[in-house]
Amino acid sequence: MEFASLGGFTLSLNLLKLTWKCCCGFRQYVLSSLCQANLRAYGQWAVVTGATSGIGKAYATELARRGLDVVLIGRSDERLLKVAQKIKNKYGRKTHTIRVDFTEGNSIYSTIARELHDLQIGILVNNVGMVCNDHFAYFMETADQKKKITDIINCNILSVPQMSRLVLPQMVLRGRGLIINISSEMGLRPHPLVTLYSATKTFVIHFSQCLHAEYKSEGITVQCVTPFMVSTNMTKNLKVSFFVKSAPGFVYDALNTVGHSTFTSGCLSHALQAFSILLPDWLRMSAFFIRWLRKSGNTKDYRKDVPREKGCLTGKKNK
Ligand SMILES: NC(=O)c1ccc[n+]([C@@H]2O[C@H](COP(=O)([O-])OP(=O)(O)OC[C@H]3O[C@@H](n4cnc5c(N)ncnc54)[C@H](OP(=O)(O)O)[C@@H]3O)[C@@H](O)[C@H]2O)c1
């Protein structure tokens, strides 16, 4: 009898949790399009890192469409000017471009600080990101590994607190500001074969949540976005489908969630995918599954790029 009532209690609690999650999801991904936040109220300018293509370009364009002037940061003057010109022509907003390479580390932030000095920054989108390999690979398979490790940490991790440091003081003074950090579904759980990327994205999640907790009382919102697949250069411009969003489509939905959630998959389709992941961690992390994924996911002959001795790819000793 006691077991039955305990079972009933657990079931009701889980049903209640599920109902609550559904209500929050409905508000965040469906109702949010009807009551969008006034993003212009955060301040005149939005700053977007990695703004020359994919998700970053889409954020810059959508923020301009919603009334903000935009600072575009990227590594190619030509691509920056092209996006800036498009924004000016289409939405008549002011733009400012800053060319830096985020893999260069700490040295670039004094330049960015100088360029942002006189601007009222309402929104920062920490979007810039890179992957180590364009295919599933063991940690030791990465070509030019020593440089790549530093590059990805500088680009995916260092850029987030450094850019936040530059804009937070003026946001706190005004008692208003929004920082959007683009993490990834790959940061929510450990993902072998994209090990470094996955780990860098976990940093972004923890940093965002802690920063939000510290500064929400000062009027600052820090939102962390954890997308699944979006069709961009990073994903080799995968065909858009229910599962794979286009960058503009994803960003439109993700910006609607501002004011409704500080931790979001960005859009309904990605939220449903996050909710319905069925593979248990013990299977995903097993050597068998990793070997299978490694074989089935790759078409490229990665062995051309790395030393050939037996065992050197996985780092395991020869038997
Ligand atoms: N696409 C997805 O499915 C997906 C899923 C989850 C999370 N994300 C995250 O979303 C963010 C944007 O990814 P994306 O798919 O839009 O990638 P993308 O199309 O490759 O765009 C990346 C942007 O960052 C710029 N960039 C890359 N390395 C840079 C560097 N060292 N210095 C300066 N700028 C640099 C690129 O400039 P260039 O134009 O010069 O290349 C481009 O503007 C990343 O943080 C990524 O981890 C993407």
Ligand as a Chemical Component Dictionary entry (heavy atoms), coordinates in Angstrom:
data_LIG
# 
_chem_comp.id                   LIG 
_chem_comp.type                 NON-POLYMER 
_chem_comp.pdbx_formal_charge   0 
_chem_comp.three_letter_code    LIG 
# 
loop_
_chem_comp_atom.comp_id 
_chem_comp_atom.atom_id 
_chem_comp_atom.alt_atom_id 
_chem_comp_atom.type_symbol 
_chem_comp_atom.charge 
_chem_comp_atom.model_Cartn_x 
_chem_comp_atom.model_Cartn_y 
_chem_comp_atom.model_Cartn_z 
_chem_comp_atom.pdbx_ordinal 
LIG N1  N1  N 0  25.768 25.759 -37.162 1  
LIG C1  C1  C 0  25.373 24.997 -36.185 2  
LIG O1  O1  O 0  24.712 23.961 -36.388 3  
LIG C2  C2  C 0  25.689 25.367 -34.767 4  
LIG C3  C3  C 0  25.133 24.591 -33.745 5  
LIG C4  C4  C 0  25.398 24.905 -32.443 6  
LIG C5  C5  C 0  26.205 25.999 -32.142 7  
LIG N2  N2  N 1  26.750 26.742 -33.138 8  
LIG C6  C6  C 0  27.593 27.880 -32.768 9  
LIG O2  O2  O 0  27.128 29.033 -33.426 10 
LIG C7  C7  C 0  28.213 29.942 -33.612 11 
LIG C8  C8  C 0  28.250 30.380 -35.061 12 
LIG O3  O3  O 0  28.462 29.231 -35.865 13 
LIG P1  P1  P 0  28.064 29.160 -37.407 14 
LIG O4  O4  O 0  27.467 27.836 -37.625 15 
LIG O5  O5  O -1 27.337 30.388 -37.816 16 
LIG O6  O6  O 0  29.532 29.126 -38.036 17 
LIG P2  P2  P 0  30.109 29.822 -39.350 18 
LIG O7  O7  O 0  29.107 29.879 -40.417 19 
LIG O8  O8  O 0  31.407 29.132 -39.578 20 
LIG O9  O9  O 0  30.375 31.326 -38.873 21 
LIG C9  C9  C 0  31.338 31.613 -37.916 22 
LIG C10 C10 C 0  31.587 33.098 -37.922 23 
LIG O10 O10 O 0  32.688 33.354 -37.055 24 
LIG C11 C11 C 0  33.731 33.942 -37.816 25 
LIG N3  N3  N 0  35.008 33.469 -37.329 26 
LIG C12 C12 C 0  35.424 32.189 -37.263 27 
LIG N4  N4  N 0  36.664 32.149 -36.744 28 
LIG C13 C13 C 0  37.019 33.422 -36.506 29 
LIG C14 C14 C 0  38.169 34.031 -35.991 30 
LIG N5  N5  N 0  39.232 33.324 -35.631 31 
LIG N6  N6  N 0  38.211 35.375 -35.860 32 
LIG C15 C15 C 0  37.161 36.119 -36.241 33 
LIG N7  N7  N 0  36.025 35.609 -36.741 34 
LIG C16 C16 C 0  35.968 34.281 -36.881 35 
LIG C17 C17 C 0  33.496 33.506 -39.231 36 
LIG O11 O11 O 0  34.177 34.362 -40.102 37 
LIG P3  P3  P 0  34.445 33.990 -41.657 38 
LIG O12 O12 O 0  33.219 34.465 -42.389 39 
LIG O13 O13 O 0  35.652 34.784 -41.954 40 
LIG O14 O14 O 0  34.656 32.516 -41.731 41 
LIG C18 C18 C 0  31.991 33.623 -39.286 42 
LIG O15 O15 O 0  31.587 34.963 -39.389 43 
LIG C19 C19 C 0  29.471 29.210 -33.170 44 
LIG O16 O16 O 0  29.805 29.614 -31.873 45 
LIG C20 C20 C 0  29.043 27.760 -33.179 46 
LIG O17 O17 O 0  29.799 27.013 -32.257 47 
LIG C21 C21 C 0  26.522 26.446 -34.457 48 
# 
loop_
_chem_comp_bond.comp_id 
_chem_comp_bond.atom_id_1 
_chem_comp_bond.atom_id_2 
_chem_comp_bond.value_order 
_chem_comp_bond.pdbx_ordinal 
LIG N1  C1  SING 1  
LIG C1  O1  DOUB 2  
LIG C1  C2  SING 3  
LIG C2  C3  SING 4  
LIG C2  C21 DOUB 5  
LIG C3  C4  DOUB 6  
LIG C4  C5  SING 7  
LIG C5  N2  DOUB 8  
LIG N2  C6  SING 9  
LIG N2  C21 SING 10 
LIG C6  O2  SING 11 
LIG C6  C20 SING 12 
LIG O2  C7  SING 13 
LIG C7  C8  SING 14 
LIG C7  C19 SING 15 
LIG C8  O3  SING 16 
LIG O3  P1  SING 17 
LIG P1  O4  DOUB 18 
LIG P1  O5  SING 19 
LIG P1  O6  SING 20 
LIG O6  P2  SING 21 
LIG P2  O7  DOUB 22 
LIG P2  O8  SING 23 
LIG P2  O9  SING 24 
LIG O9  C9  SING 25 
LIG C9  C10 SING 26 
LIG C10 O10 SING 27 
LIG C10 C18 SING 28 
LIG O10 C11 SING 29 
LIG C11 N3  SING 30 
LIG C11 C17 SING 31 
LIG N3  C12 SING 32 
LIG N3  C16 SING 33 
LIG C12 N4  DOUB 34 
LIG N4  C13 SING 35 
LIG C13 C14 SING 36 
LIG C13 C16 DOUB 37 
LIG C14 N5  SING 38 
LIG C14 N6  DOUB 39 
LIG N6  C15 SING 40 
LIG C15 N7  DOUB 41 
LIG N7  C16 SING 42 
LIG C17 O11 SING 43 
LIG C17 C18 SING 44 
LIG O11 P3  SING 45 
LIG P3  O12 DOUB 46 
LIG P3  O13 SING 47 
LIG P3  O14 SING 48 
LIG C18 O15 SING 49 
LIG C19 O16 SING 50 
LIG C19 C20 SING 51 
LIG C20 O17 SING 52 
# 
